[in-house]
Amino acid sequence: MANVLILDDDPETLLALKLGLQELGHKVLAFGDGNITRWIFEKQPIDVVITDILMPQFDGLQVIGDVTKNHPDIRVCAISGGGFKDAKSYLNMAKALGAEKVFEKPVKLEELQLFITKRDQSS
């Protein structure tokens, strides 16, 4: 199974995704801010990053840009429930920055599992 990093500032979403993916057999690290990406890849092997778009300090778009530029072997999935714009606008930006897959919240565990295990690259 995969080593997954989940980034989401909503504690309920973060916990639900973490527990769900752990139950599916993945090793999961979960944090409420994207700042962790500045050092986590040197400390832990990560296969997949699942990031919310709107987060304080270091948001999901910054995470996607950083990961795709500095760690192109790590796959990135973006999730969003929207904000000032609708979720589709944020997710389109995420795709443009290099997110391999995007989902509107609430995301289903089955969809994430398919992305993680099948390398599904369609949107």
N, CA, C and O atoms as CSV, one atom per row, in Angstrom:
chain,resi,resn,atom,element,x,y,z
A,1,MET,N,N,0.833,-1.195,0.000
A,1,MET,CA,C,0.000,0.000,0.000
A,1,MET,C,C,0.869,1.246,0.000
A,1,MET,O,O,2.093,1.157,0.093
A,2,ALA,N,N,0.241,2.394,-0.103
A,2,ALA,CA,C,0.960,3.653,-0.300
A,2,ALA,C,C,1.206,4.413,0.997
A,2,ALA,O,O,0.488,4.258,1.985
A,3,ASN,N,N,2.250,5.243,0.957
A,3,ASN,CA,C,2.501,6.224,2.010
A,3,ASN,C,C,1.817,7.510,1.575
A,3,ASN,O,O,2.196,8.108,0.568
A,4,VAL,N,N,0.809,7.939,2.332
A,4,VAL,CA,C,-0.048,9.055,1.944
A,4,VAL,C,C,0.094,10.210,2.924
A,4,VAL,O,O,0.064,10.014,4.139
A,5,LEU,N,N,0.247,11.409,2.388
A,5,LEU,CA,C,0.242,12.632,3.185
A,5,LEU,C,C,-1.045,13.371,2.884
A,5,LEU,O,O,-1.313,13.716,1.733
A,6,ILE,N,N,-1.852,13.621,3.925
A,6,ILE,CA,C,-3.100,14.366,3.774
A,6,ILE,C,C,-2.926,15.728,4.425
A,6,ILE,O,O,-2.441,15.830,5.552
A,7,LEU,N,N,-3.329,16.778,3.705
A,7,LEU,CA,C,-3.268,18.147,4.208
A,7,LEU,C,C,-4.647,18.768,4.102
A,7,LEU,O,O,-5.184,18.920,3.005
A,8,ASP,N,N,-5.222,19.130,5.243
A,8,ASP,CA,C,-6.546,19.758,5.249
A,8,ASP,C,C,-6.726,20.470,6.585
A,8,ASP,O,O,-6.478,19.888,7.641
A,9,ASP,N,N,-7.154,21.717,6.540
A,9,ASP,CA,C,-7.313,22.473,7.786
A,9,ASP,C,C,-8.629,22.197,8.490
A,9,ASP,O,O,-8.852,22.704,9.589
A,10,ASP,N,N,-9.508,21.404,7.884
A,10,ASP,CA,C,-10.756,21.016,8.541
A,10,ASP,C,C,-10.497,19.727,9.327
A,10,ASP,O,O,-10.283,18.676,8.722
A,11,PRO,N,N,-10.511,19.788,10.668
A,11,PRO,CA,C,-10.161,18.612,11.480
A,11,PRO,C,C,-11.045,17.398,11.219
A,11,PRO,O,O,-10.559,16.268,11.270
A,12,GLU,N,N,-12.326,17.602,10.941
A,12,GLU,CA,C,-13.218,16.472,10.699
A,12,GLU,C,C,-12.871,15.761,9.396
A,12,GLU,O,O,-12.813,14.533,9.348
A,13,THR,N,N,-12.641,16.537,8.343
A,13,THR,CA,C,-12.253,15.946,7.061
A,13,THR,C,C,-10.919,15.237,7.192
A,13,THR,O,O,-10.751,14.121,6.699
A,14,LEU,N,N,-9.977,15.878,7.850
A,14,LEU,CA,C,-8.643,15.315,8.032
A,14,LEU,C,C,-8.711,13.969,8.746
A,14,LEU,O,O,-8.099,12.995,8.306
A,15,LEU,N,N,-9.452,13.916,9.843
A,15,LEU,CA,C,-9.569,12.674,10.610
A,15,LEU,C,C,-10.300,11.591,9.821
A,15,LEU,O,O,-9.886,10.432,9.824
A,16,ALA,N,N,-11.366,11.961,9.159
A,16,ALA,CA,C,-12.141,10.978,8.395
A,16,ALA,C,C,-11.300,10.359,7.280
A,16,ALA,O,O,-11.310,9.143,7.091
A,17,LEU,N,N,-10.578,11.195,6.547
A,17,LEU,CA,C,-9.740,10.671,5.464
A,17,LEU,C,C,-8.603,9.821,6.021
A,17,LEU,O,O,-8.292,8.760,5.478
A,18,LYS,N,N,-7.988,10.282,7.095
A,18,LYS,CA,C,-6.882,9.532,7.696
A,18,LYS,C,C,-7.341,8.147,8.136
A,18,LYS,O,O,-6.736,7.141,7.765
A,19,LEU,N,N,-8.406,8.096,8.925
A,19,LEU,CA,C,-8.890,6.812,9.428
A,19,LEU,C,C,-9.361,5.903,8.299
A,19,LEU,O,O,-9.096,4.701,8.307
A,20,GLY,N,N,-10.056,6.481,7.338
A,20,GLY,CA,C,-10.553,5.688,6.213
A,20,GLY,C,C,-9.434,5.084,5.387
A,20,GLY,O,O,-9.493,3.907,5.031
A,21,LEU,N,N,-8.417,5.870,5.080
A,21,LEU,CA,C,-7.302,5.353,4.277
A,21,LEU,C,C,-6.443,4.377,5.070
A,21,LEU,O,O,-5.881,3.444,4.497
A,22,GLN,N,N,-6.333,4.583,6.388
A,22,GLN,CA,C,-5.617,3.614,7.215
A,22,GLN,C,C,-6.343,2.269,7.226
A,22,GLN,O,O,-5.711,1.213,7.180
A,23,GLU,N,N,-7.660,2.318,7.285
A,23,GLU,CA,C,-8.449,1.082,7.256
A,23,GLU,C,C,-8.261,0.336,5.948
A,23,GLU,O,O,-8.373,-0.889,5.902
A,24,LEU,N,N,-7.976,1.075,4.886
A,24,LEU,CA,C,-7.737,0.454,3.581
A,24,LEU,C,C,-6.293,-0.036,3.438
A,24,LEU,O,O,-5.915,-0.572,2.397
A,25,GLY,N,N,-5.489,0.152,4.490
A,25,GLY,CA,C,-4.148,-0.392,4.507
A,25,GLY,C,C,-3.017,0.569,4.205
A,25,GLY,O,O,-1.860,0.153,4.140
A,26,HIS,N,N,-3.319,1.838,4.020
A,26,HIS,CA,C,-2.276,2.813,3.706
A,26,HIS,C,C,-1.628,3.345,4.981
A,26,HIS,O,O,-2.255,3.401,6.038
A,27,LYS,N,N,-0.362,3.733,4.859
A,27,LYS,CA,C,0.316,4.448,5.937
A,27,LYS,C,C,0.021,5.925,5.709
A,27,LYS,O,O,0.335,6.461,4.646
A,28,VAL,N,N,-0.577,6.586,6.692
A,28,VAL,CA,C,-1.087,7.938,6.499
A,28,VAL,C,C,-0.496,8.909,7.513
A,28,VAL,O,O,-0.487,8.644,8.715
A,29,LEU,N,N,-0.009,10.024,7.014
A,29,LEU,CA,C,0.369,11.179,7.829
A,29,LEU,C,C,-0.650,12.266,7.511
A,29,LEU,O,O,-0.999,12.466,6.347
A,30,ALA,N,N,-1.128,12.969,8.529
A,30,ALA,CA,C,-2.164,13.978,8.314
A,30,ALA,C,C,-1.829,15.244,9.082
A,30,ALA,O,O,-1.500,15.198,10.268
A,31,PHE,N,N,-1.917,16.384,8.389
A,31,PHE,CA,C,-1.597,17.676,8.983
A,31,PHE,C,C,-2.592,18.727,8.509
A,31,PHE,O,O,-3.173,18.603,7.430
A,32,GLY,N,N,-2.784,19.765,9.326
A,32,GLY,CA,C,-3.749,20.814,9.041
A,32,GLY,C,C,-3.212,21.997,8.263
A,32,GLY,O,O,-3.924,22.984,8.077
A,33,ASP,N,N,-1.964,21.920,7.803
A,33,ASP,CA,C,-1.377,23.042,7.070
A,33,ASP,C,C,-0.331,22.526,6.105
A,33,ASP,O,O,0.333,21.527,6.382
A,34,GLY,N,N,-0.179,23.192,4.981
A,34,GLY,CA,C,0.773,22.771,3.968
A,34,GLY,C,C,2.222,23.048,4.293
A,34,GLY,O,O,3.106,22.578,3.578
A,35,ASN,N,N,2.499,23.802,5.357
A,35,ASN,CA,C,3.890,24.096,5.722
A,35,ASN,C,C,4.720,22.840,5.934
A,35,ASN,O,O,5.939,22.871,5.764
A,36,ILE,N,N,4.093,21.754,6.297
A,36,ILE,CA,C,4.804,20.506,6.570
A,36,ILE,C,C,5.566,20.013,5.352
A,36,ILE,O,O,6.568,19.312,5.491
A,37,THR,N,N,5.105,20.370,4.163
A,37,THR,CA,C,5.757,19.870,2.950
A,37,THR,C,C,7.165,20.418,2.779
A,37,THR,O,O,7.942,19.891,1.983
A,38,ARG,N,N,7.498,21.452,3.506
A,38,ARG,CA,C,8.837,22.030,3.383
A,38,ARG,C,C,9.923,21.114,3.942
A,38,ARG,O,O,11.096,21.274,3.604
A,39,TRP,N,N,9.550,20.154,4.796
A,39,TRP,CA,C,10.558,19.250,5.346
A,39,TRP,C,C,10.156,17.785,5.384
A,39,TRP,O,O,11.025,16.928,5.542
A,40,ILE,N,N,8.884,17.464,5.248
A,40,ILE,CA,C,8.422,16.083,5.443
A,40,ILE,C,C,9.027,15.098,4.451
A,40,ILE,O,O,9.281,13.948,4.809
A,41,PHE,N,N,9.266,15.527,3.204
A,41,PHE,CA,C,9.760,14.594,2.193
A,41,PHE,C,C,11.182,14.121,2.482
A,41,PHE,O,O,11.596,13.067,1.998
A,42,GLU,N,N,11.922,14.884,3.258
A,42,GLU,CA,C,13.271,14.477,3.652
A,42,GLU,C,C,13.236,13.494,4.814
A,42,GLU,O,O,14.200,12.760,5.035
A,43,LYS,N,N,12.133,13.472,5.559
A,43,LYS,CA,C,12.032,12.651,6.767
A,43,LYS,C,C,11.226,11.368,6.551
A,43,LYS,O,O,11.474,10.361,7.215
A,44,GLN,N,N,10.265,11.402,5.629
A,44,GLN,CA,C,9.352,10.284,5.430
A,44,GLN,C,C,9.195,10.006,3.933
A,44,GLN,O,O,9.122,10.941,3.136
A,45,PRO,N,N,9.141,8.733,3.549
A,45,PRO,CA,C,8.821,8.443,2.145
A,45,PRO,C,C,7.328,8.701,1.908
A,45,PRO,O,O,6.479,8.207,2.650
A,46,ILE,N,N,7.028,9.462,0.889
A,46,ILE,CA,C,5.640,9.784,0.547
A,46,ILE,C,C,5.407,9.405,-0.912
A,46,ILE,O,O,6.193,9.761,-1.790
A,47,ASP,N,N,4.325,8.684,-1.158
A,47,ASP,CA,C,3.954,8.311,-2.520
A,47,ASP,C,C,2.896,9.246,-3.096
A,47,ASP,O,O,2.916,9.581,-4.281
A,48,VAL,N,N,1.966,9.660,-2.223
A,48,VAL,CA,C,0.809,10.445,-2.661
A,48,VAL,C,C,0.546,11.571,-1.671
A,48,VAL,O,O,0.590,11.366,-0.458
A,49,VAL,N,N,0.271,12.766,-2.199
A,49,VAL,CA,C,-0.176,13.895,-1.388
A,49,VAL,C,C,-1.625,14.180,-1.762
A,49,VAL,O,O,-1.954,14.330,-2.939
A,50,ILE,N,N,-2.484,14.252,-0.757
A,50,ILE,CA,C,-3.869,14.675,-0.937
A,50,ILE,C,C,-3.987,15.999,-0.203
A,50,ILE,O,O,-3.852,16.049,1.020
A,51,THR,N,N,-4.239,17.076,-0.948
A,51,THR,CA,C,-4.255,18.388,-0.320
A,51,THR,C,C,-5.544,19.156,-0.584
A,51,THR,O,O,-6.062,19.196,-1.700
A,52,ASP,N,N,-6.034,19.757,0.479
A,52,ASP,CA,C,-7.111,20.735,0.360
A,52,ASP,C,C,-6.500,21.960,-0.322
A,52,ASP,O,O,-5.284,22.144,-0.295
A,53,ILE,N,N,-7.329,22.783,-0.921
A,53,ILE,CA,C,-6.818,23.978,-1.589
A,53,ILE,C,C,-6.723,25.150,-0.609
A,53,ILE,O,O,-5.667,25.772,-0.488
A,54,LEU,N,N,-7.805,25.449,0.078
A,54,LEU,CA,C,-7.828,26.610,0.964
A,54,LEU,C,C,-7.392,26.229,2.366
A,54,LEU,O,O,-8.129,25.582,3.110
A,55,MET,N,N,-6.160,26.647,2.717
A,55,MET,CA,C,-5.599,26.412,4.045
A,55,MET,C,C,-4.812,27.652,4.445
A,55,MET,O,O,-4.358,28.410,3.588
A,56,PRO,N,N,-4.651,27.857,5.759
A,56,PRO,CA,C,-3.866,29.016,6.202
A,56,PRO,C,C,-2.377,28.841,5.902
A,56,PRO,O,O,-1.902,27.720,5.722
A,57,GLN,N,N,-1.673,29.915,5.852
A,57,GLN,CA,C,-0.222,29.966,5.693
A,57,GLN,C,C,0.261,29.436,4.351
A,57,GLN,O,O,0.601,30.239,3.482
A,58,PHE,N,N,0.307,28.151,4.142
A,58,PHE,CA,C,0.838,27.534,2.926
A,58,PHE,C,C,-0.303,26.735,2.321
A,58,PHE,O,O,-0.553,25.603,2.734
A,59,ASP,N,N,-1.003,27.312,1.340
A,59,ASP,CA,C,-2.230,26.681,0.848
A,59,ASP,C,C,-1.950,25.553,-0.143
A,59,ASP,O,O,-0.806,25.292,-0.515
A,60,GLY,N,N,-3.020,24.903,-0.553
A,60,GLY,CA,C,-2.903,23.748,-1.437
A,60,GLY,C,C,-2.290,24.048,-2.786
A,60,GLY,O,O,-1.579,23.208,-3.338
A,61,LEU,N,N,-2.547,25.223,-3.331
A,61,LEU,CA,C,-1.939,25.574,-4.616
A,61,LEU,C,C,-0.423,25.704,-4.467
A,61,LEU,O,O,0.325,25.303,-5.359
A,62,GLN,N,N,0.027,26.258,-3.351
A,62,GLN,CA,C,1.467,26.334,-3.085
A,62,GLN,C,C,2.047,24.932,-2.900
A,62,GLN,O,O,3.144,24.644,-3.379
A,63,VAL,N,N,1.321,24.072,-2.214
A,63,VAL,CA,C,1.758,22.689,-2.016
A,63,VAL,C,C,1.929,22.004,-3.366
A,63,VAL,O,O,2.955,21.375,-3.623
A,64,ILE,N,N,0.929,22.127,-4.219
A,64,ILE,CA,C,0.979,21.475,-5.529
A,64,ILE,C,C,2.172,21.981,-6.335
A,64,ILE,O,O,2.914,21.193,-6.922
A,65,GLY,N,N,2.350,23.296,-6.359
A,65,GLY,CA,C,3.486,23.864,-7.082
A,65,GLY,C,C,4.813,23.353,-6.550
A,65,GLY,O,O,5.701,23.002,-7.327
A,66,ASP,N,N,4.954,23.308,-5.233
A,66,ASP,CA,C,6.188,22.853,-4.609
A,66,ASP,C,C,6.447,21.376,-4.893
A,66,ASP,O,O,7.555,20.996,-5.269
A,67,VAL,N,N,5.435,20.558,-4.713
A,67,VAL,CA,C,5.618,19.117,-4.892
A,67,VAL,C,C,5.915,18.789,-6.352
A,67,VAL,O,O,6.843,18.030,-6.630
A,68,THR,N,N,5.154,19.341,-7.285
A,68,THR,CA,C,5.374,19.006,-8.689
A,68,THR,C,C,6.727,19.510,-9.186
A,68,THR,O,O,7.321,18.904,-10.078
A,69,LYS,N,N,7.215,20.600,-8.627
A,69,LYS,CA,C,8.512,21.143,-9.036
A,69,LYS,C,C,9.673,20.384,-8.389
A,69,LYS,O,O,10.624,20.006,-9.072
A,70,ASN,N,N,9.598,20.165,-7.090
A,70,ASN,CA,C,10.728,19.619,-6.342
A,70,ASN,C,C,10.684,18.110,-6.097
A,70,ASN,O,O,11.699,17.501,-5.759
A,71,HIS,N,N,9.499,17.511,-6.270
A,71,HIS,CA,C,9.339,16.069,-6.019
A,71,HIS,C,C,8.411,15.472,-7.079
A,71,HIS,O,O,7.326,14.997,-6.746
A,72,PRO,N,N,8.822,15.491,-8.349
A,72,PRO,CA,C,7.917,15.079,-9.427
A,72,PRO,C,C,7.495,13.615,-9.370
A,72,PRO,O,O,6.556,13.228,-10.065
A,73,ASP,N,N,8.159,12.795,-8.566
A,73,ASP,CA,C,7.789,11.395,-8.427
A,73,ASP,C,C,6.625,11.193,-7.457
A,73,ASP,O,O,6.050,10.106,-7.400
A,74,ILE,N,N,6.276,12.224,-6.700
A,74,ILE,CA,C,5.157,12.134,-5.760
A,74,ILE,C,C,3.883,12.568,-6.475
A,74,ILE,O,O,3.829,13.635,-7.087
A,75,ARG,N,N,2.875,11.734,-6.387
A,75,ARG,CA,C,1.598,12.020,-7.048
A,75,ARG,C,C,0.756,12.936,-6.171
A,75,ARG,O,O,0.776,12.822,-4.945
A,76,VAL,N,N,0.012,13.849,-6.804
A,76,VAL,CA,C,-0.756,14.849,-6.065
A,76,VAL,C,C,-2.221,14.805,-6.463
A,76,VAL,O,O,-2.569,14.751,-7.643
A,77,CYS,N,N,-3.062,14.829,-5.450
A,77,CYS,CA,C,-4.517,14.918,-5.614
A,77,CYS,C,C,-4.993,16.133,-4.827
A,77,CYS,O,O,-4.602,16.322,-3.676
A,78,ALA,N,N,-5.839,16.959,-5.448
A,78,ALA,CA,C,-6.381,18.132,-4.776
A,78,ALA,C,C,-7.861,17.925,-4.470
A,78,ALA,O,O,-8.602,17.330,-5.254
A,79,ILE,N,N,-8.274,18.438,-3.295
A,79,ILE,CA,C,-9.686,18.395,-2.910
A,79,ILE,C,C,-10.100,19.799,-2.480
A,79,ILE,O,O,-9.293,20.551,-1.933
A,80,SER,N,N,-11.359,20.147,-2.729
A,80,SER,CA,C,-11.834,21.466,-2.307
A,80,SER,C,C,-13.348,21.478,-2.179
A,80,SER,O,O,-14.074,20.811,-2.916
A,81,GLY,N,N,-13.784,22.263,-1.218
A,81,GLY,CA,C,-15.209,22.494,-1.040
A,81,GLY,C,C,-15.600,23.887,-1.496
A,81,GLY,O,O,-16.760,24.282,-1.378
A,82,GLY,N,N,-14.640,24.629,-2.014
A,82,GLY,CA,C,-14.906,25.993,-2.474
A,82,GLY,C,C,-14.467,27.006,-1.443
A,82,GLY,O,O,-13.777,26.677,-0.479
A,83,GLY,N,N,-14.868,28.215,-1.654
A,83,GLY,CA,C,-14.473,29.321,-0.791
A,83,GLY,C,C,-15.037,30.586,-1.392
A,83,GLY,O,O,-16.249,30.708,-1.567
A,84,PHE,N,N,-14.161,31.536,-1.712
A,84,PHE,CA,C,-14.602,32.768,-2.363
A,84,PHE,C,C,-15.124,32.480,-3.762
A,84,PHE,O,O,-16.007,33.179,-4.259
A,85,LYS,N,N,-14.580,31.457,-4.388
A,85,LYS,CA,C,-15.027,30.992,-5.699
A,85,LYS,C,C,-15.637,29.619,-5.488
A,85,LYS,O,O,-15.561,29.057,-4.396
A,86,ASP,N,N,-16.238,29.083,-6.533
A,86,ASP,CA,C,-16.763,27.730,-6.410
A,86,ASP,C,C,-15.606,26.732,-6.457
A,86,ASP,O,O,-14.516,27.056,-6.929
A,87,ALA,N,N,-15.847,25.544,-5.975
A,87,ALA,CA,C,-14.800,24.520,-5.876
A,87,ALA,C,C,-14.177,24.219,-7.233
A,87,ALA,O,O,-12.969,23.992,-7.313
A,88,LYS,N,N,-14.970,24.211,-8.300
A,88,LYS,CA,C,-14.447,23.890,-9.624
A,88,LYS,C,C,-13.356,24.866,-10.056
A,88,LYS,O,O,-12.383,24.457,-10.689
A,89,SER,N,N,-13.499,26.144,-9.726
A,89,SER,CA,C,-12.478,27.128,-10.084
A,89,SER,C,C,-11.151,26.806,-9.404
A,89,SER,O,O,-10.100,26.831,-10.046
A,90,TYR,N,N,-11.195,26.505,-8.117
A,90,TYR,CA,C,-9.980,26.155,-7.389
A,90,TYR,C,C,-9.371,24.859,-7.924
A,90,TYR,O,O,-8.153,24.743,-8.064
A,91,LEU,N,N,-10.226,23.899,-8.218
A,91,LEU,CA,C,-9.728,22.611,-8.694
A,91,LEU,C,C,-9.145,22.736,-10.103
A,91,LEU,O,O,-8.193,22.033,-10.440
A,92,ASN,N,N,-9.702,23.616,-10.922
A,92,ASN,CA,C,-9.113,23.865,-12.244
A,92,ASN,C,C,-7.713,24.475,-12.102
A,92,ASN,O,O,-6.803,24.127,-12.854
A,93,MET,N,N,-7.546,25.374,-11.147
A,93,MET,CA,C,-6.220,25.938,-10.888
A,93,MET,C,C,-5.262,24.840,-10.426
A,93,MET,O,O,-4.098,24.814,-10.827
A,94,ALA,N,N,-5.754,23.943,-9.590
A,94,ALA,CA,C,-4.929,22.847,-9.095
A,94,ALA,C,C,-4.449,21.962,-10.246
A,94,ALA,O,O,-3.284,21.567,-10.292
A,95,LYS,N,N,-5.357,21.656,-11.173
A,95,LYS,CA,C,-4.981,20.855,-12.354
A,95,LYS,C,C,-3.932,21.582,-13.179
A,95,LYS,O,O,-2.974,20.967,-13.649
A,96,ALA,N,N,-4.105,22.878,-13.358
A,96,ALA,CA,C,-3.154,23.662,-14.146
A,96,ALA,C,C,-1.758,23.668,-13.509
A,96,ALA,O,O,-0.752,23.755,-14.213
A,97,LEU,N,N,-1.704,23.577,-12.197
A,97,LEU,CA,C,-0.420,23.561,-11.489
A,97,LEU,C,C,0.215,22.171,-11.419
A,97,LEU,O,O,1.364,22.029,-11.001
A,98,GLY,N,N,-0.538,21.149,-11.831
A,98,GLY,CA,C,0.043,19.817,-11.881
A,98,GLY,C,C,-0.619,18.745,-11.045
A,98,GLY,O,O,-0.118,17.622,-10.991
A,99,ALA,N,N,-1.740,19.054,-10.384
A,99,ALA,CA,C,-2.448,18.001,-9.651
A,99,ALA,C,C,-2.910,16.943,-10.647
A,99,ALA,O,O,-3.507,17.254,-11.677
A,100,GLU,N,N,-2.627,15.708,-10.323
A,100,GLU,CA,C,-2.978,14.604,-11.217
A,100,GLU,C,C,-4.479,14.319,-11.202
A,100,GLU,O,O,-5.050,13.915,-12.215
A,101,LYS,N,N,-5.106,14.530,-10.062
A,101,LYS,CA,C,-6.528,14.251,-9.892
A,101,LYS,C,C,-7.123,15.289,-8.970
A,101,LYS,O,O,-6.443,15.761,-8.058
A,102,VAL,N,N,-8.375,15.658,-9.182
A,102,VAL,CA,C,-9.070,16.619,-8.323
A,102,VAL,C,C,-10.452,16.076,-7.970
A,102,VAL,O,O,-11.088,15.374,-8.756
A,103,PHE,N,N,-10.898,16.427,-6.754
A,103,PHE,CA,C,-12.218,16.019,-6.277
A,103,PHE,C,C,-12.855,17.165,-5.516
A,103,PHE,O,O,-12.187,17.890,-4.779
A,104,GLU,N,N,-14.169,17.320,-5.707
A,104,GLU,CA,C,-14.926,18.246,-4.867
A,104,GLU,C,C,-15.267,17.528,-3.569
A,104,GLU,O,O,-15.525,16.324,-3.558
A,105,LYS,N,N,-15.263,18.287,-2.471
A,105,LYS,CA,C,-15.688,17.738,-1.189
A,105,LYS,C,C,-17.205,17.651,-1.165
A,105,LYS,O,O,-17.867,18.495,-1.769
A,106,PRO,N,N,-17.763,16.691,-0.508
A,106,PRO,CA,C,-17.078,15.617,0.207
A,106,PRO,C,C,-16.579,14.557,-0.774
A,106,PRO,O,O,-17.312,14.133,-1.668
A,107,VAL,N,N,-15.351,14.143,-0.604
A,107,VAL,CA,C,-14.747,13.135,-1.472
A,107,VAL,C,C,-15.020,11.758,-0.892
A,107,VAL,O,O,-15.003,11.568,0.324
A,108,LYS,N,N,-15.269,10.811,-1.765
A,108,LYS,CA,C,-15.535,9.437,-1.333
A,108,LYS,C,C,-14.225,8.672,-1.213
A,108,LYS,O,O,-13.342,8.798,-2.062
A,109,LEU,N,N,-14.107,7.888,-0.167
A,109,LEU,CA,C,-12.906,7.076,0.033
A,109,LEU,C,C,-12.635,6.154,-1.146
A,109,LEU,O,O,-11.480,5.905,-1.493
A,110,GLU,N,N,-13.692,5.650,-1.757
A,110,GLU,CA,C,-13.528,4.748,-2.896
A,110,GLU,C,C,-12.822,5.453,-4.048
A,110,GLU,O,O,-12.003,4.852,-4.742
A,111,GLU,N,N,-13.145,6.743,-4.251
A,111,GLU,CA,C,-12.494,7.507,-5.320
A,111,GLU,C,C,-11.018,7.727,-5.013
A,111,GLU,O,O,-10.169,7.605,-5.896
A,112,LEU,N,N,-10.714,8.052,-3.763
A,112,LEU,CA,C,-9.315,8.222,-3.380
A,112,LEU,C,C,-8.559,6.907,-3.482
A,112,LEU,O,O,-7.415,6.884,-3.936
A,113,GLN,N,N,-9.175,5.828,-3.070
A,113,GLN,CA,C,-8.539,4.519,-3.154
A,113,GLN,C,C,-8.228,4.176,-4.613
A,113,GLN,O,O,-7.149,3.666,-4.912
A,114,LEU,N,N,-9.150,4.449,-5.504
A,114,LEU,CA,C,-8.922,4.187,-6.923
A,114,LEU,C,C,-7.756,5.029,-7.435
A,114,LEU,O,O,-6.907,4.526,-8.171
A,115,PHE,N,N,-7.706,6.295,-7.056
A,115,PHE,CA,C,-6.592,7.153,-7.460
A,115,PHE,C,C,-5.269,6.604,-6.930
A,115,PHE,O,O,-4.290,6.507,-7.670
A,116,ILE,N,N,-5.244,6.253,-5.673
A,116,ILE,CA,C,-4.003,5.799,-5.039
A,116,ILE,C,C,-3.517,4.482,-5.629
A,116,ILE,O,O,-2.324,4.327,-5.892
A,117,THR,N,N,-4.415,3.542,-5.839
A,117,THR,CA,C,-3.998,2.197,-6.247
A,117,THR,C,C,-3.994,1.970,-7.738
A,117,THR,O,O,-3.245,1.118,-8.215
A,118,LYS,N,N,-4.785,2.683,-8.486
A,118,LYS,CA,C,-4.913,2.414,-9.927
A,118,LYS,C,C,-4.255,3.449,-10.811
A,118,LYS,O,O,-4.246,3.318,-12.035
A,119,ARG,N,N,-3.704,4.482,-10.188
A,119,ARG,CA,C,-3.085,5.571,-10.955
A,119,ARG,C,C,-4.069,6.133,-11.980
A,119,ARG,O,O,-3.691,6.449,-13.108
A,120,ASP,N,N,-5.330,6.252,-11.576
A,120,ASP,CA,C,-6.357,6.845,-12.421
A,120,ASP,C,C,-6.010,8.295,-12.661
A,120,ASP,O,O,-5.904,9.058,-11.701
A,121,GLN,N,N,-5.827,8.713,-13.923
A,121,GLN,CA,C,-5.404,10.063,-14.218
A,121,GLN,C,C,-6.487,10.887,-14.892
A,121,GLN,O,O,-6.226,12.008,-15.327
A,122,SER,N,N,-7.685,10.358,-14.986
A,122,SER,CA,C,-8.760,11.138,-15.602
A,122,SER,C,C,-9.453,11.976,-14.540
A,122,SER,O,O,-9.339,11.693,-13.348
A,123,SER,N,N,-10.169,13.005,-14.970
A,123,SER,CA,C,-10.890,13.849,-14.007
A,123,SER,C,C,-12.365,13.703,-14.162
A,123,SER,O,O,-13.129,14.339,-13.435
